[in-house]
């Protein structure tokens, strides 16, 4: 009798099924740096005990920086740096080219979203733009 009663209650309150997709959606920090670039561009970004380094040769317009697929891409004077699974609260940046070097510290603002569905995990996204 108890089994029948429990079955009837279960019909009134069906279990909630959470559905998460498996889209690769890493935490991402994007840096947009506008400058008059000359020659080879060397980029070093560090924060929270991690460092990503990348070199863009004169004859390249883009290159991959690490095993996670972080990239730098140069279009005219805009250098776009996409850093995957790298979203520290404080970021140290050193950029060098044939004309010299610049270093700066950023405290990026991050937005949170849930790209794989509600309750399936949040990611941090931030974009910082600057002119050198």
C-alpha positions as CSV (number, residue, x, y, z in Angstrom):
1,X,0.0,0.0,0.0
2,X,2.8,2.4,0.9
3,X,4.5,1.7,-2.5
4,X,1.2,2.6,-4.3
5,X,0.9,5.8,-2.3
6,X,4.6,6.8,-3.0
7,X,4.0,6.2,-6.7
8,X,1.0,8.5,-6.7
9,X,2.9,11.2,-4.9
10,X,5.8,10.9,-7.5
11,X,3.3,11.4,-10.3
12,X,2.3,14.8,-8.8
13,X,6.0,15.8,-8.4
14,X,8.0,14.6,-11.4
15,X,11.7,14.7,-10.9
16,X,13.5,17.7,-12.3
17,X,15.9,16.6,-15.0
18,X,18.8,19.0,-15.6
19,X,20.1,19.0,-19.2
20,X,23.6,20.4,-19.8
21,X,25.2,20.6,-23.2
22,X,29.0,19.9,-23.5
23,X,30.0,23.0,-25.5
24,X,33.6,23.9,-24.9
25,X,33.2,27.4,-23.3
26,X,36.4,28.3,-21.3
27,X,36.9,31.3,-19.1
28,X,38.3,33.9,-21.4
29,X,40.2,37.2,-21.1
30,X,40.5,39.3,-24.3
31,X,42.9,42.1,-24.6
32,X,42.6,44.6,-27.5
33,X,45.8,46.7,-27.8
34,X,46.0,49.5,-30.4
35,X,49.5,50.7,-31.2
36,X,51.8,51.4,-34.1
37,X,53.5,48.0,-34.2
38,X,56.8,47.4,-35.8
39,X,58.7,44.1,-36.2
40,X,58.3,41.1,-34.0
41,X,55.8,41.4,-31.1
42,X,56.6,39.6,-27.9
43,X,53.8,39.3,-25.3
44,X,54.0,38.1,-21.7
45,X,50.9,38.0,-19.5
46,X,50.9,36.8,-15.9
47,X,48.5,36.6,-13.0
48,X,47.5,34.3,-10.2
49,X,50.8,32.4,-10.5
50,X,50.3,31.6,-14.2
51,X,52.1,33.1,-17.3
52,X,51.4,33.0,-21.0
53,X,54.0,34.1,-23.5
54,X,53.6,34.5,-27.2
55,X,55.7,35.7,-30.1
56,X,54.2,37.1,-33.3
57,X,56.7,37.2,-36.1
58,X,56.7,40.0,-38.7
59,X,55.3,37.8,-41.4
60,X,52.5,36.4,-39.3
61,X,49.1,37.9,-38.7
62,X,48.2,35.4,-35.9
63,X,49.6,32.6,-33.9
64,X,48.6,30.2,-31.1
65,X,50.3,30.8,-27.8
66,X,49.7,27.7,-25.7
67,X,48.2,24.2,-25.6
68,X,44.7,25.7,-24.6
69,X,44.5,27.6,-27.9
70,X,45.2,31.1,-26.6
71,X,46.0,33.4,-29.6
72,X,47.2,36.7,-30.7
73,X,46.1,38.3,-33.9
74,X,47.2,41.5,-35.6
75,X,44.9,43.4,-37.9
76,X,46.3,46.8,-39.0
77,X,47.3,48.3,-35.7
78,X,44.9,46.3,-33.4
79,X,46.4,43.4,-31.6
80,X,43.7,41.1,-30.2
81,X,44.9,38.7,-27.5
82,X,42.5,35.9,-26.5
83,X,43.5,34.0,-23.4
84,X,41.6,30.8,-22.5
85,X,41.2,29.5,-19.0
86,X,43.1,32.6,-17.8
87,X,41.0,35.1,-15.9
88,X,42.9,36.4,-12.9
89,X,41.7,39.4,-10.9
90,X,45.0,41.2,-11.5
91,X,47.0,40.8,-14.8
92,X,50.5,42.0,-15.5
93,X,51.2,42.6,-19.2
94,X,54.6,43.2,-21.0
95,X,54.5,43.9,-24.7
96,X,57.6,44.4,-26.7
97,X,58.2,45.2,-30.4
98,X,61.1,46.7,-32.4
99,X,60.1,50.2,-31.1
100,X,60.4,49.3,-27.4
101,X,58.4,47.8,-24.6
102,X,55.4,48.7,-22.5
103,X,54.2,47.1,-19.3
104,X,51.0,47.7,-17.4
105,X,48.8,46.2,-14.8
106,X,45.1,45.5,-15.3
107,X,42.2,44.6,-13.0
108,X,39.7,43.2,-15.6
109,X,36.0,43.3,-15.1
110,X,34.4,40.0,-15.8
111,X,30.9,39.0,-16.7
112,X,29.5,35.6,-15.7
113,X,27.4,33.4,-17.9
114,X,26.3,29.8,-18.1
115,X,26.9,28.7,-21.7
116,X,26.0,25.0,-21.1
117,X,22.7,25.8,-19.4
118,X,21.4,26.9,-16.0
119,X,23.1,25.1,-13.2
120,X,25.8,23.6,-15.5
121,X,28.7,25.8,-14.4
122,X,29.6,29.4,-14.8
123,X,32.4,31.0,-16.8
124,X,34.1,34.3,-16.6
125,X,34.4,36.6,-19.6
126,X,36.3,39.9,-19.8
127,X,37.5,42.3,-22.4
128,X,40.0,45.1,-21.8
129,X,40.9,47.7,-24.5
130,X,43.8,50.1,-24.5
131,X,45.9,52.2,-26.7
132,X,49.7,52.4,-26.4
